[in-house]
Amino acid sequence: MTRLPAFVRIGGHRIPILRKRLPKHFGYFEPNSLVITIDSEAPESLAWETLYHEVIEAINFLGEYNLPHQTIQQLGVWMHQAIESMNEPKT
């Protein structure tokens, strides 16, 4: 895995991705400022999974989909697995 990106583009928005210590959460999307924050102490795989989750949170907000949190959580896990598997060595 690689370091998290500095931002993600969703629609017409450039959403910064920040790393900082979050004692109660692995990450969050702030809809008022359009910023994603990921816990700086989360292990790398958890940080990536959380990033995918928060990207889906942002899509949910911007698209006004009103997805239940359980659906957002599941989509984040599956997205993380699918994208990471594309970078696995061929066997």
C-alpha positions in Angstrom: 0.0 0.0 0.0 1.0 3.6 -0.5 0.6 6.8 1.4 -2.8 8.3 1.4 -3.4 10.9 -1.3 -3.6 14.6 -0.4 -7.1 15.0 -1.9 -9.8 13.3 -3.9 -12.0 14.8 -6.5 -15.8 14.1 -6.3 -18.0 15.9 -8.8 -16.7 19.5 -9.0 -15.1 19.4 -5.6 -11.4 18.9 -4.5 -11.7 17.4 -1.1 -8.6 17.5 1.1 -7.5 14.4 3.0 -6.0 15.2 6.3 -4.2 13.0 8.9 -4.5 13.9 12.5 -5.0 12.1 15.8 -8.6 11.1 16.4 -9.0 9.4 19.7 -12.7 8.4 19.2 -12.9 7.7 15.4 -10.9 6.3 12.6 -12.0 9.1 10.3 -14.8 11.4 9.3 -16.1 13.5 6.4 -17.0 17.1 7.3 -19.8 18.2 4.9 -19.6 21.9 5.9 -16.0 22.2 4.9 -15.7 19.3 2.4 -12.7 17.7 4.2 -11.9 14.1 5.0 -9.8 13.5 8.1 -8.2 10.1 8.9 -6.7 9.1 12.2 -2.9 9.5 11.9 -2.3 6.6 14.2 -4.5 4.1 12.4 -2.6 1.2 10.8 -2.1 1.6 7.0 -4.8 -0.9 5.9 -7.3 0.6 8.3 -6.5 4.1 7.2 -7.2 3.1 3.6 -10.4 1.3 4.4 -11.5 4.3 6.4 -10.6 6.6 3.5 -12.8 4.6 1.1 -15.6 4.7 3.7 -15.3 8.5 4.0 -15.2 8.9 0.2 -18.5 7.1 0.1 -19.8 9.3 2.9 -18.9 12.3 0.7 -20.6 10.8 -2.4 -23.7 10.0 -0.2 -23.8 13.6 1.0 -23.1 15.3 -2.4 -25.5 13.0 -4.2 -28.2 13.2 -1.6 -28.5 9.4 -1.6 -29.4 9.1 2.1 -27.8 5.7 2.2 -27.9 3.9 5.6 -24.6 3.9 7.5 -24.5 0.1 7.3 -24.5 0.3 3.5 -21.8 2.9 3.5 -19.7 0.7 5.8 -20.1 -2.3 3.6 -19.4 -0.4 0.4 -16.2 1.0 1.9 -15.0 -2.5 2.9 -15.7 -4.0 -0.5 -14.2 -1.0 -2.4 -11.0 -1.3 -0.3 -10.7 -5.0 -1.0 -11.4 -4.7 -4.7 -9.0 -1.9 -5.3 -6.2 -3.4 -3.2 -6.6 -6.7 -4.9 -5.8 -5.1 -8.3 -2.3 -4.3 -6.9 -1.5 -7.8 -5.7 1.2 -9.7 -7.4 0.1 -12.2 -10.1 0.2 -15.8 -9.0 
